[in-house]
């Protein structure tokens, strides 16, 4: 996860006045109502162009899933393409208001759904304070260490977060989709394991691998041995 608050604070959006305060969307080319999530989305568009070097003609905003397949619902906040014809999706971005945790399961699940539909290699979750980037490859998600430039995205020149095996995980950590994906990628959870059991697996692995066991009979007491 990358803290982007200082970068986003430097991005100033021009406000327009109609019946209410608005921003001008340079992709959709019309005014949009000023809201916390919309501010993050508009700053993300500028961030993509100015900091990551994404050509404006390769960005789509509020991309309807029904354009991919009739009957599908939902709109991806921002979609970045590999080509000017907008045929190959590279990155799906889910924007949230600053008070929403981008590492929560609901945000990640929403982005994964759009990624699956659009067949993107990467997803990014951003709330104006933090940003998380994942690469999807060989059926697994891996968290990227920093936010790559557009050229690094295209060439898959990315580095991944190293796993920290020394610090015990909290209950909130165990419930997070991010940590579950990490253990899945490490091979501690089998690919065919039911997803509803992931929290139990992580809790048990946390006990065996990271927690200091005070009593040698603890496994017998909890009925494991």
C-alpha positions as CSV (number, residue, x, y, z in Angstrom):
1,X,0.0,0.0,0.0
2,X,1.3,3.5,-0.9
3,X,0.4,6.7,0.9
4,X,-0.6,9.2,-1.7
5,X,-2.1,11.9,0.5
6,X,0.6,14.5,0.0
7,X,0.6,14.0,-3.8
8,X,-3.2,14.3,-4.0
9,X,-3.2,17.4,-1.8
10,X,-1.1,19.1,-4.4
11,X,-3.6,18.4,-7.1
12,X,-6.0,21.4,-7.2
13,X,-9.4,21.0,-9.0
14,X,-11.2,24.0,-10.4
15,X,-14.7,24.3,-9.1
16,X,-17.6,25.3,-11.4
17,X,-21.0,26.6,-10.3
18,X,-24.3,25.5,-11.7
19,X,-27.1,24.7,-9.3
20,X,-24.3,23.3,-7.1
21,X,-20.6,23.0,-7.0
22,X,-19.1,20.9,-9.8
23,X,-15.9,19.6,-11.4
24,X,-15.2,19.4,-15.1
25,X,-14.5,15.8,-16.1
26,X,-11.9,15.9,-18.9
27,X,-12.7,12.3,-20.0
28,X,-16.5,12.4,-20.2
29,X,-16.3,16.1,-21.0
30,X,-19.1,17.4,-18.8
31,X,-19.6,18.8,-15.3
32,X,-20.0,16.4,-12.4
33,X,-21.3,17.1,-8.9
34,X,-18.7,17.8,-6.3
35,X,-18.6,14.9,-3.8
36,X,-15.8,13.3,-1.8
37,X,-15.6,10.2,-4.1
38,X,-15.8,12.3,-7.2
39,X,-13.0,14.5,-6.0
40,X,-10.8,11.4,-5.6
41,X,-11.8,10.2,-9.1
42,X,-11.0,13.5,-10.7
43,X,-7.6,13.8,-8.9
44,X,-6.9,10.2,-9.9
45,X,-7.4,11.1,-13.6
46,X,-4.8,13.9,-13.2
47,X,-2.5,11.6,-11.2
48,X,-2.7,9.0,-14.0
49,X,-1.7,11.6,-16.7
50,X,0.8,13.7,-14.9
51,X,2.5,11.3,-12.6
52,X,2.2,7.9,-14.3
53,X,2.2,9.1,-17.9
54,X,-1.1,7.5,-19.1
55,X,-2.3,9.0,-22.4
56,X,-5.7,10.7,-21.9
57,X,-7.1,8.8,-24.9
58,X,-6.5,5.5,-23.1
59,X,-8.6,6.4,-20.1
60,X,-12.3,5.7,-19.7
61,X,-14.4,6.9,-16.7
62,X,-17.6,5.2,-15.4
63,X,-17.2,2.3,-17.9
64,X,-20.6,0.4,-18.0
65,X,-20.2,-3.4,-17.7
66,X,-23.2,-3.8,-20.1
67,X,-20.9,-2.6,-22.9
68,X,-18.9,-5.8,-22.4
69,X,-21.9,-8.1,-22.0
70,X,-25.6,-7.4,-22.3
71,X,-27.3,-7.6,-18.9
72,X,-24.3,-7.0,-16.7
73,X,-24.7,-4.3,-14.1
74,X,-22.2,-1.8,-12.6
75,X,-19.7,0.7,-13.8
76,X,-16.0,0.7,-13.2
77,X,-14.8,4.0,-11.9
78,X,-11.7,4.3,-14.2
79,X,-10.4,1.9,-16.8
80,X,-7.0,2.3,-18.4
81,X,-6.3,0.6,-21.8
82,X,-3.2,-0.7,-23.4
83,X,-4.1,0.7,-26.8
84,X,-5.6,3.8,-28.4
85,X,-8.5,1.8,-29.8
86,X,-9.5,0.9,-26.2
87,X,-9.7,-2.8,-26.9
88,X,-7.3,-4.3,-24.3
89,X,-7.8,-3.3,-20.7
90,X,-4.7,-2.9,-18.6
91,X,-5.9,-1.5,-15.3
92,X,-9.2,-1.2,-13.4
93,X,-9.4,1.5,-10.7
94,X,-11.9,1.7,-7.9
95,X,-12.2,5.1,-6.3
96,X,-13.6,5.7,-2.9
97,X,-14.1,8.6,-0.5
98,X,-11.2,9.2,1.9
99,X,-13.1,7.8,4.9
100,X,-13.5,4.4,3.2
101,X,-10.7,1.9,3.8
102,X,-9.4,0.7,0.4
103,X,-8.2,-2.6,2.0
104,X,-11.7,-3.7,3.1
105,X,-13.2,-6.8,1.5
106,X,-16.1,-4.9,-0.1
107,X,-13.9,-2.6,-2.1
108,X,-11.5,-5.3,-3.2
109,X,-14.4,-7.6,-4.2
110,X,-16.0,-4.9,-6.3
111,X,-12.8,-4.3,-8.2
112,X,-12.2,-8.0,-8.7
113,X,-15.6,-8.3,-10.2
114,X,-14.9,-5.6,-12.8
115,X,-11.4,-7.0,-13.4
116,X,-12.9,-10.5,-14.1
117,X,-15.4,-9.0,-16.6
118,X,-12.8,-6.7,-18.3
119,X,-9.9,-9.2,-18.1
120,X,-7.5,-6.6,-16.8
121,X,-4.0,-7.5,-15.6
122,X,-4.1,-5.0,-12.7
123,X,-6.5,-3.4,-10.3
124,X,-5.9,-0.2,-8.2
125,X,-7.9,0.8,-5.1
126,X,-7.6,4.5,-4.2
127,X,-9.2,6.8,-1.7
128,X,-7.0,9.9,-2.0
129,X,-5.0,8.9,1.1
130,X,-3.8,5.4,0.2
131,X,-3.6,3.4,-3.0
132,X,-3.2,-0.4,-3.3
133,X,-2.2,-2.1,-6.6
134,X,-2.6,-5.8,-7.4
135,X,-1.4,-7.8,-10.3
136,X,-3.6,-10.7,-11.4
137,X,-1.6,-13.5,-12.9
138,X,-2.0,-17.3,-13.2
139,X,-5.3,-17.1,-11.2
140,X,-3.7,-15.2,-8.3
141,X,-3.4,-11.7,-7.0
142,X,-0.1,-10.2,-5.8
143,X,0.2,-6.8,-4.2
144,X,2.6,-4.5,-6.0
145,X,5.2,-2.7,-3.9
146,X,4.7,0.7,-5.3
147,X,2.6,2.4,-7.9
148,X,4.2,1.7,-11.3
149,X,4.4,4.2,-14.2
150,X,2.2,3.5,-17.2
151,X,5.3,2.1,-19.1
152,X,6.1,-0.2,-16.1
153,X,2.5,-1.4,-16.1
154,X,2.7,-2.2,-19.8
155,X,6.0,-4.0,-19.5
156,X,5.0,-5.8,-16.2
157,X,8.1,-4.2,-14.6
158,X,6.7,-4.4,-11.1
159,X,7.9,-5.5,-7.7
160,X,5.8,-7.2,-5.1
161,X,5.3,-6.7,-1.4
162,X,7.5,-9.1,0.6
163,X,5.7,-11.2,3.2
164,X,6.2,-10.4,6.8
165,X,6.2,-13.8,8.7
166,X,7.5,-12.5,12.0
167,X,4.6,-10.4,13.3
168,X,1.4,-12.2,14.5
169,X,-1.8,-11.1,12.6
170,X,-4.7,-9.5,14.3
171,X,-8.3,-10.6,14.0
172,X,-9.0,-7.7,11.6
173,X,-6.0,-8.8,9.5
174,X,-7.2,-12.4,9.3
175,X,-10.6,-11.2,8.0
176,X,-9.1,-9.0,5.3
177,X,-9.2,-10.2,1.7
178,X,-5.7,-8.8,1.1
179,X,-4.1,-11.1,3.7
180,X,-6.1,-14.1,2.5
181,X,-4.8,-13.5,-1.0
182,X,-1.2,-13.3,0.4
183,X,-1.5,-16.7,2.1
184,X,-3.1,-18.1,-1.0
185,X,-0.1,-16.9,-3.1
186,X,2.3,-18.3,-0.6
187,X,0.7,-21.8,-0.9
188,X,-0.5,-22.0,2.7
189,X,-4.1,-22.2,1.4
190,X,-4.8,-24.7,-1.3
191,X,-6.3,-23.3,-4.6
192,X,-9.3,-25.6,-4.3
193,X,-10.0,-24.7,-0.6
194,X,-13.5,-23.2,0.0
195,X,-13.3,-19.4,0.4
196,X,-15.7,-19.5,3.4
197,X,-13.0,-21.4,5.3
198,X,-10.1,-18.9,4.7
199,X,-10.5,-17.2,8.0
200,X,-10.3,-20.5,10.0
201,X,-7.2,-21.5,8.0
202,X,-5.5,-18.2,8.7
203,X,-6.4,-18.2,12.3
204,X,-5.0,-21.7,12.7
205,X,-1.8,-20.9,10.7
206,X,-1.4,-17.7,12.8
207,X,-1.3,-19.9,15.9
208,X,1.1,-22.5,14.4
209,X,3.5,-20.2,12.6
210,X,3.5,-16.9,14.4
211,X,2.0,-17.1,17.9
212,X,4.1,-18.1,20.9
213,X,2.5,-21.1,22.4
214,X,2.7,-20.9,26.2
215,X,1.5,-24.4,27.0
216,X,2.7,-27.6,25.2
217,X,-0.8,-29.0,25.6
218,X,-2.6,-26.2,24.0
219,X,-3.4,-28.1,20.8
220,X,-4.8,-31.0,22.8
221,X,-7.0,-28.6,24.8
222,X,-8.5,-27.1,21.7
223,X,-9.1,-30.5,20.2
224,X,-6.6,-30.4,17.3
225,X,-4.4,-33.3,18.6
